[in-house]
Amino acid sequence: MNYIFERMQHDGSGREPESELLTRTEYRDFLNYVDKNYDEFYGCKVGYSVTKVGENFEVKLTSNEFITLKDILLDIRK
């Protein structure tokens, strides 16, 4: 079963969102990161979408000037 959870996919810059395939644990950690940094994350209009791919989750983060998906994942994986 596939599902899509859309927040905000594009920031109007014409750039494509970055994406990464996350395990269930990494995805849970990503959601915890978003919850912990809610004000900064949404205050800067950073959005994401999620698509279930098999047992994993493809997370797409909008391009923005504040943070990249790679930065978030480095912080989560510490």
N, C-alpha and C positions, 0 to 999 in steps of 0.2 A: 504494500500500500504506500503510495506517495502522497505527500501533502506539501503545501507551500504556505509559509507564514511570512507575509509581507509587512514590512514596516515602511521603508522608503528606499526605493532602489536607485534612483538617480538624483544627483544634486544640481542638475542643470548645466554642468560644466561640459557635457558632451563626452566625458571620460567614462569608461566602463568600470563597474564595481570590481573590487578585488575579491577573489574567492579562495576558499580553502576547504578541504574535506576533513572533517573532525570526527573523532570517535565519540561515542555517547558520553564518556567521561569528560573529554575536552569540550564538548558542546555544553554540558552542564556547567563546567568552569567558565565558559564564555558567558553564559546567561548570568552567573553569579557576578562576573566582572561588570556586565551591563547594569545589573541591579546596584552594585556597590558604587558605580560611577554615573548613576542616572543623571544627575544635574549637568555634569560636564558633557556626557555623551549626547543627550538630547538638546541641551542648551546650545551646543555647536552644530546641531542638526545632522548628527551622524546617524545614519540609518543602516538597516541590514535586512536581508531576507534569508530564509532557511528552506532548503529542500532536502527531504529525506532521500538518501541514496543507499539502498540496501540497509545495512545496519549502521551506516554513518550518516552524517549531516553535512551538506554543502552550505557553508555560510558565505554570503556575499555582503561585503561592507561597502557602502557608498564611498566614492572618492571624496576626499575632504582635505582641508589644510591642517587638520589638528592631529589625527592619529591614523595609522595604517593597521590593517588586520595583522600584519606581521609583528608590529609593535605590541599589540594586544596579546597575541599568542606567545611572544617572548615573555611577557609579564606573567601570563597564566602558567607557563611551563617552568617557571623558576622553582 
